[in-house]
Amino acid sequence: MGIGVSLILIAAGAILTWAINVSSSGFNINTIGIILMVVGAIGIILSLMFWSSWGGVGGTRRRTTYVEDGPAGPGY
């Protein structure tokens, strides 16, 4: 899950928690909103933790050195 999906989950959860006032039997829409916000927050934290391994800002680059074995050129 990327940062974009996490932000969408947080926004949808905030809408369900604070903008909608519906009383229904069976499930609480506020609880679903809070669950969506928590899942979105966990997604953002995990995305930021693994950002460097995906090649994000501040990631390290690998350098490869090739050594060719062969006869030395003149003057060596």
Secondary structure, DSSP 8 states (H G I E B T S, - for coil): --HHHHHHHHHHHHIIIII-----SSS-HHHHHHHHHHHHHHHHHHHHHTTGGGT-TT-----------S---TT-
